[in-house]
Amino acid sequence: MCFQSGDLSGDLRNADLRNADLSYANLRDLDLSYAVLCDADLSNANLINVNLTSADLRGVNLTDTKFIYADLSYVNLYGVDLANTDLSYTNLRNADLSNAKLTVTILRGANLIGAKLTDANLTGADLSSANLRNADLSSADLHNADLSYAGLRNADLRGTNLKGVDLSTADLSYADLTGADLTGINLTGADLTGAKFDDFVD
């Protein structure tokens, strides 16, 4: 299915848009909650301030898609390629981003409370000031990522690659970092109250 940018408007809750060609579409401010967008092409689309709560985005092409301030809570983004995408200040609460490619992705100030990021590739990602409370980042690759001022209270970071990560002034209270690679990380000013490491509990 191929849609022109003017074909979609208003309330599209529960819409079946599987395999739809929405490249370059202007979907700003639309309600696409619970929509099925599996294998759709959303490359270069404008999704600023869009409501995608609980939408299924597996297999979607999101190349150069704009998501700023979008609501992606409870969205299924398993294995999706979001490399170099700007997701600043988006709501990704309880979203499934496991196995997703998020290299050099901008997630500054994003709400990732309870998000599932197991085995995700976040190399070089900007997660500064992001809220990752209760998020599952086990076995994720965060090499050289920026997590300064991030909230990671009670986060699962077991087996995570944290080489060269900036965690300055981050809240790591009660986070589990057992088995994580902490080589070259910056913990200046970080809150490590109750955090779990391989050899000690702070």
Buried (B, 14 or more C-beta within 10 A) or exposed (E): EEBEBEEBEEEBBEBEBBEBBBBBBBBBBBBBBBBBBBBBBBBBBBBBBBBBBBBBBBBBBBBBBBBBBBBBBBBBBBBBBBBBBBBBBBBBBBBBBBBBBBBBBBBBBBBBBBBBBBBBBBBBBBBBBBBBBBBBBBBBBBBBBBBBBBBBBBBBBBBBBBBBBBBBBBBBBBBBBBEBBBEEBBBEEBBBEBBBBEEEEE
